[in-house]
Amino acid sequence: MHIGPDDEATRQRLKAALRKAGARRVGHWWGLGGSQEITRSTFVVDGSRLEVEAETYIGLSLSGEERALASVTRHL
């Protein structure tokens, strides 16, 4: 699920939503391929996994179990 550009405003909005949902980060990965930078963080929300991905030229996106997605997106 695409949530917006990878800019400071969208990152702050996402951080606030993760905090309100009680998310706990359990993993982090960063990679670079040419001019493409990808950052992936894994969270646990309500006992379910959630992936947050920031990708150059694409923006911020969420994926994961429906329960975790619902918990976070209600705060966006």
N, CA and C of each residue as an Amber inpcrd file, in Angstrom:
protein
   228
   0.8510000  -1.1610000   0.0000000   0.0000000   0.0000000   0.0000000
   0.9040000   1.2330000   0.0000000   0.8000000   2.0330000  -1.0270000
   1.6030000   3.2520000  -1.1430000   0.9780000   4.3190000  -0.2500000
   1.8080000   4.9820000   0.5790000   1.2510000   6.0080000   1.4700000
   1.7310000   7.4140000   1.1540000   2.6800000   7.5560000   0.2510000
   3.1080000   8.8930000  -0.1360000   4.5690000   8.9410000  -0.5150000
   5.0450000  10.1460000  -0.8250000   6.4510000  10.3130000  -1.1990000
   7.3640000  10.0860000   0.0030000   8.6020000   9.7810000  -0.2620000
   9.5850000   9.6050000   0.8120000  10.1620000  10.9770000   1.1590000
   9.3380000  11.7590000   1.8590000   9.7760000  13.0820000   2.2920000
   9.5830000  13.2040000   3.8040000  10.0700000  14.2900000   4.3630000
  10.0400000  14.4560000   5.8210000   8.6190000  14.4820000   6.3810000
   7.7040000  15.1460000   5.7040000   6.3250000  15.2330000   6.1910000
   5.6620000  13.8530000   6.2510000   5.8450000  13.0610000   5.2080000
   5.2420000  11.7230000   5.1780000   5.8990000  10.8220000   6.2170000
   7.2090000  10.9150000   6.3720000   7.9120000  10.1190000   7.3890000
   7.4160000  10.4600000   8.7960000   7.2320000  11.7430000   9.0840000
   6.7580000  12.1520000  10.4050000   5.3300000  11.6610000  10.6480000
   4.4810000  11.7490000   9.6120000   3.1080000  11.2550000   9.7270000
   3.0920000   9.7520000   9.9980000   3.9750000   9.0120000   9.3020000
   4.0620000   7.5610000   9.4990000   4.5960000   7.2350000  10.8830000
   5.6390000   7.9400000  11.3280000   6.1870000   7.7000000  12.6730000
   5.1240000   7.8960000  13.7440000   4.3290000   8.9520000  13.6090000
   3.2630000   9.2240000  14.5780000   2.2250000   8.0940000  14.5700000
   1.8660000   7.6190000  13.3740000   0.8840000   6.5360000  13.2650000
   1.4240000   5.2500000  13.8750000   2.6990000   4.9330000  13.6360000
   3.3070000   3.7290000  14.2190000   3.3240000   3.8280000  15.7440000
   3.6670000   4.9970000  16.2580000   3.7090000   5.2020000  17.7080000
   2.3120000   5.0220000  18.3180000   1.2990000   5.6410000  17.7010000
  -0.0770000   5.5450000  18.1950000  -0.5940000   4.1100000  18.1550000
  -0.1310000   3.3390000  17.1570000  -0.5730000   1.9410000  17.0180000
   0.1970000   1.0060000  17.9470000   1.2190000   1.5190000  18.6390000
   2.0070000   0.6870000  19.5490000   2.9800000  -0.2290000  18.8310000
   3.4350000   0.1740000  17.6510000   4.3560000  -0.6520000  16.8560000
   5.7210000  -0.7550000  17.5380000   6.3330000  -1.9250000  17.3880000
   7.6820000  -2.1780000  17.9180000   8.5510000  -2.6620000  16.7750000
   9.6490000  -1.9340000  16.5180000  10.5350000  -2.3220000  15.4090000
  11.3560000  -3.5410000  15.8060000  11.3560000  -4.5440000  14.9230000
  12.0810000  -5.7880000  15.1920000  13.1350000  -6.0890000  14.1280000
  13.2210000  -5.2460000  13.0910000  14.2210000  -5.4750000  12.0600000
  14.4110000  -4.2410000  11.2050000  15.6040000  -4.1490000  10.6070000
  15.9120000  -3.0100000   9.7400000  16.9250000  -3.4670000   8.6920000
  16.7130000  -3.0280000   7.4460000  17.6130000  -3.3760000   6.3470000
  17.7330000  -2.1740000   5.4370000  18.9280000  -1.9590000   4.8780000
  19.1800000  -0.8630000   3.9490000  20.0010000  -1.3910000   2.7890000
  19.6920000  -0.9560000   1.5780000  20.4530000  -1.3900000   0.4180000
  20.5250000  -0.3050000  -0.6340000  21.5110000  -0.4340000  -1.5040000
  21.7270000   0.5330000  -2.5660000  22.0070000  -0.2230000  -3.8550000
  21.3030000   0.1320000  -4.9170000  21.5200000  -0.4700000  -6.2240000
  21.5170000   0.6260000  -7.2720000  22.6930000   1.0280000  -7.7040000
  22.7690000   2.1520000  -8.6410000  22.3140000   3.4190000  -7.9440000
  21.3120000   4.0790000  -8.5050000  20.7890000   5.2970000  -7.8830000
  19.5780000   5.0110000  -7.0000000  19.2270000   3.7480000  -6.8580000
  18.0560000   3.3330000  -6.0870000  18.4630000   2.9710000  -4.6620000
  17.9050000   3.6770000  -3.6840000  18.1480000   3.3720000  -2.2780000
  16.8720000   2.7880000  -1.6940000  17.0140000   1.6840000  -0.9630000
  15.8530000   1.0220000  -0.3620000  16.1240000   0.8170000   1.1220000
  15.1590000   1.1980000   1.9330000  15.2180000   0.9650000   3.3700000
  13.9630000   0.1980000   3.7530000  14.1370000  -0.8760000   4.4880000
  12.9970000  -1.6910000   4.9140000  13.0770000  -1.9000000   6.4200000
  11.9920000  -1.6050000   7.0960000  11.9070000  -1.8290000   8.5410000
  10.7350000  -2.7650000   8.8110000  10.9380000  -3.6870000   9.7290000
   9.8950000  -4.6260000  10.1160000   9.4220000  -4.2760000  11.5190000
   8.1140000  -4.2330000  11.6830000   7.4990000  -3.9060000  12.9670000
   6.5350000  -5.0060000  13.3720000   6.2690000  -5.0940000  14.6600000
   5.1890000  -5.9350000  15.1760000   4.1430000  -4.9870000  15.7390000
   2.9090000  -5.1490000  15.2560000   1.7840000  -4.3250000  15.6830000
   0.6340000  -5.2640000  16.0160000   0.1260000  -5.2070000  17.2310000
  -0.9800000  -6.0880000  17.6430000  -0.6700000  -7.5570000  17.3640000
   0.5800000  -7.9560000  17.5580000   0.9820000  -9.3420000  17.3360000
   1.1500000  -9.7310000  15.8770000   1.0360000  -8.7680000  14.9630000
   1.1470000  -9.0390000  13.5270000   2.3290000  -8.2680000  12.9420000
   2.8960000  -8.8020000  11.8510000   4.0610000  -8.1800000  11.2170000
   3.6410000  -7.1120000  10.2040000   4.4640000  -6.0660000  10.1460000
   4.2480000  -4.9690000   9.2230000   5.5990000  -4.5660000   8.6420000
   5.6630000  -4.3740000   7.3330000   6.8820000  -3.9280000   6.6610000
   6.6740000  -2.4990000   6.1850000   7.6360000  -1.6440000   6.4630000
   7.6460000  -0.2760000   5.9510000   8.8290000  -0.1920000   4.9940000
   8.5630000   0.2270000   3.7690000   9.6280000   0.3100000   2.7790000
   9.6860000   1.7130000   2.2000000  10.8980000   2.2730000   2.1800000
  11.1490000   3.5700000   1.5500000  12.0460000   3.3030000   0.3540000
  11.5920000   3.7130000  -0.8170000  12.3480000   3.4350000  -2.0320000
  12.4280000   4.7030000  -2.8900000  13.6440000   5.0360000  -3.3140000
  13.8570000   6.1940000  -4.1730000  12.9440000   6.0870000  -5.3950000
  12.3530000   7.1810000  -5.7760000  11.4770000   7.3000000  -6.9420000
  10.1070000   6.6530000  -6.7590000   9.9080000   5.8770000  -5.6860000
   8.6120000   5.2300000  -5.4620000   7.9240000   5.8260000  -4.2390000
   8.6490000   6.0010000  -3.1510000   8.0880000   6.5860000  -1.9530000
   7.9900000   5.5890000  -0.8140000   7.1000000   5.8790000   0.1150000
   6.8920000   5.0250000   1.2920000   5.7180000   4.1000000   1.0610000
   5.8940000   2.8440000   1.4640000   4.8010000   1.8860000   1.3310000
   4.7650000   0.9630000   2.5400000   3.5790000   0.4270000   2.7870000
   3.3430000  -0.5130000   3.8710000   2.8790000  -1.8310000   3.2840000
   3.2880000  -2.9320000   3.9120000   2.7790000  -4.2450000   3.5460000
   2.8040000  -5.1030000   4.7990000   2.0390000  -6.1690000   4.7750000
   2.0350000  -7.0660000   5.9170000   0.6610000  -7.6300000   6.1900000
   0.5120000  -8.0910000   7.4150000  -0.7430000  -8.7220000   7.8090000
  -1.8400000  -7.6670000   7.9680000  -3.0420000  -8.0430000   7.5940000
  -4.1790000  -7.1230000   7.5660000  -4.4020000  -6.4150000   8.9040000
  -4.2710000  -7.1390000   9.9880000  -4.5000000  -6.5540000  11.3160000
  -3.5020000  -5.4360000  11.6040000  -2.2390000  -5.6650000  11.2640000
  -1.1970000  -4.6410000  11.4860000  -1.4430000  -3.4380000  10.5880000
  -1.7730000  -3.6820000   9.3160000  -2.0540000  -2.5850000   8.3950000
  -3.2250000  -1.7310000   8.8980000  -4.2870000  -2.3620000   9.3380000
  -5.4480000  -1.6340000   9.8350000  -5.0990000  -0.8100000  11.0640000
  -4.3070000  -1.3550000  11.9590000  -3.9300000  -0.6420000  13.1820000
  -3.1540000   0.6210000  12.8830000  -2.2990000   0.5810000  11.8810000
  -1.4680000   1.7440000  11.5560000  -2.2250000   2.7240000  10.6650000
  -2.8900000   2.2240000   9.6300000  -3.5290000   3.1370000   8.6800000
  -4.6720000   3.9400000   9.3030000  -5.2740000   3.4550000  10.3650000
  -6.3480000   4.2420000  10.9950000  -5.7930000   5.5250000  11.6090000
  -4.4830000   5.5770000  11.8360000  -3.8620000   6.7680000  12.4360000
  -3.1940000   7.6710000  11.4060000  -3.1960000   7.2810000  10.1400000
  -2.5200000   8.0910000   9.1160000  -3.3370000   9.3040000   8.7080000
